[in-house]
Amino acid sequence: MKLFIDTADVAQIREAWSWGIIDGVTTNPTHVMKTGRRPTDVYREILDIVDGPVSLETISLETDGIVKEGRELAKLGKNVVVKIPVIREGLKAVKILKAEGIQTNVTVTFSPLQALLAAKCGATYVSPFVGRLDAVGHVGMDLVRQIRTIYTNYQYPTQIIVAAV
């Protein structure tokens, strides 16, 4: 199992990385905005610290925009994973980026069907929203188990990220 930290707080990332317990980082535009810094400055600093997968999220809602942003983000480092929401346009972008050899992380995943669609499009990772499901009375880890069963039964190589702050 791999452990990812979900933040753009560089001090938190540096501390967790120094412990040797995290394998990667996921972040999003909201986390980055809270830093008050330019996104590319934050991304570059994170990439200087972490040599594992670092998921950097796109903000466009159209396939062409997601692909364009994804290509630009991927240029920041060999370990960049482009984080894309599980929307129709996002799934189209995942397929395009996969064909170009760019790793992707499909986020805002609330159901096994969404995770299946992400895997079929070639996502490298999928990020179920465990905490948000827990917050509304569901057991978020049940979703993780359902996704794992699907991926195992159908031999999808997509990995599941359960991130924590």
C-alpha positions in Angstrom: 0.0 0.0 0.0 1.2 3.5 -0.8 0.6 6.5 1.4 0.0 10.0 -0.2 -0.3 13.3 1.5 -3.0 15.6 0.2 -1.8 19.2 0.6 0.1 22.0 -1.0 1.7 23.0 2.3 5.3 22.6 1.5 6.4 22.5 5.2 4.0 19.6 5.8 5.2 17.8 2.7 8.9 18.4 3.6 8.2 17.1 7.2 6.2 14.0 6.1 8.8 13.2 3.4 11.6 13.4 5.9 9.9 10.7 8.0 10.2 8.3 5.0 6.5 7.3 5.3 4.9 8.9 2.3 5.1 7.7 -1.3 3.7 10.7 -3.1 1.6 13.9 -3.0 -1.8 14.9 -4.3 -2.8 18.5 -4.4 -5.6 20.6 -5.9 -6.2 24.2 -6.9 -7.9 25.0 -3.5 -4.9 23.7 -1.6 -2.5 25.8 -3.8 -4.7 28.9 -3.5 -4.4 28.7 0.3 -0.6 29.1 0.1 -0.9 32.5 -1.5 1.8 31.6 -4.0 1.9 31.1 -7.7 0.9 27.6 -8.5 4.1 26.8 -10.6 6.3 28.0 -7.7 4.5 25.7 -5.3 4.6 22.8 -7.8 8.3 23.2 -8.4 9.1 23.3 -4.7 7.0 20.1 -4.1 8.8 18.4 -7.0 12.2 19.3 -5.6 11.2 17.6 -2.3 9.3 14.5 -3.5 10.7 12.0 -6.0 7.5 9.9 -5.9 4.3 10.6 -7.8 3.0 14.2 -7.5 -0.6 14.8 -8.7 -1.1 18.3 -10.0 -4.7 19.1 -10.9 -6.1 20.7 -14.0 -8.8 23.4 -13.8 -10.3 23.4 -17.3 -13.7 21.6 -17.8 -13.3 21.0 -21.5 -11.2 18.2 -23.0 -8.9 20.4 -25.1 -8.2 22.6 -22.1 -7.6 19.7 -19.8 -5.2 18.1 -22.3 -3.3 21.4 -22.8 -3.0 22.0 -19.1 -2.0 18.3 -18.5 0.8 18.6 -21.1 2.1 21.7 -19.5 2.0 20.2 -16.0 3.7 17.0 -17.2 6.7 19.2 -18.4 7.4 20.2 -14.8 8.9 16.9 -13.8 9.1 13.2 -14.6 7.1 12.3 -11.6 4.1 14.6 -12.3 0.8 12.9 -12.5 -2.0 15.0 -14.1 -5.0 15.0 -11.8 -8.3 15.2 -13.7 -11.9 15.2 -12.4 -14.1 12.2 -13.4 -16.3 14.1 -15.8 -17.0 13.1 -19.4 -14.5 15.7 -20.7 -12.0 14.6 -18.2 -12.3 10.9 -19.2 -11.7 11.9 -22.8 -8.6 13.8 -21.7 -7.3 10.8 -19.8 -7.5 8.7 -22.9 -5.5 11.3 -24.9 -2.9 11.8 -22.2 -2.5 8.1 -21.7 -1.7 7.7 -25.4 1.0 10.3 -25.0 2.5 8.5 -22.1 1.4 11.0 -19.5 0.3 9.6 -16.1 -3.1 10.6 -14.8 -5.0 10.5 -11.5 -8.8 10.6 -11.8 -10.3 12.4 -8.9 -13.7 13.2 -7.4 -14.5 9.5 -7.6 -17.6 8.6 -5.6 -18.7 5.3 -7.1 -17.3 2.0 -8.4 -18.7 2.8 -11.9 -16.7 6.1 -12.1 -13.6 4.1 -11.0 -14.3 1.5 -13.7 -14.7 4.2 -16.4 -11.4 5.8 -15.3 -9.6 2.5 -15.6 -11.1 1.8 -19.0 -9.8 5.2 -20.2 -6.3 4.3 -19.0 -6.0 6.2 -15.7 -2.8 5.5 -13.8 -4.5 6.3 -10.5 -8.0 6.9 -9.2 -8.7 8.9 -6.1 -11.9 8.0 -4.3 -13.3 10.7 -2.0 -13.3 8.6 1.1 -13.4 11.5 3.6 -16.3 13.2 1.9 -18.3 9.9 1.8 -17.6 9.4 5.5 -18.7 12.9 6.3 -22.2 12.2 4.8 -22.7 8.9 6.7 -21.2 6.4 4.2 -18.2 4.2 4.9 -15.7 5.5 2.4 -13.4 2.5 2.6 -16.3 0.4 1.4 -15.9 2.2 -2.0 -12.2 1.4 -1.9 -12.9 -2.3 -1.4 -15.5 -2.3 -4.3 -13.0 -0.6 -6.6 -10.2 -3.0 -5.6 -12.5 -5.9 -6.3 -13.3 -4.6 -9.8 -9.7 -3.8 -10.6 -8.6 -7.3 -9.4 -11.3 -9.2 -11.1 -10.8 -7.5 -14.5 -7.0 -7.0 -14.1 -6.9 -3.2 -14.5 -3.5 -1.8 -13.6 -5.0 1.4 -12.2 -3.9 2.0 -8.6 -6.1 3.5 -5.9 -4.9 6.5 -3.9 -6.4 7.1 -0.5 -4.8 10.3 0.6 -4.6 11.9 4.0 -3.7 15.3 5.4 
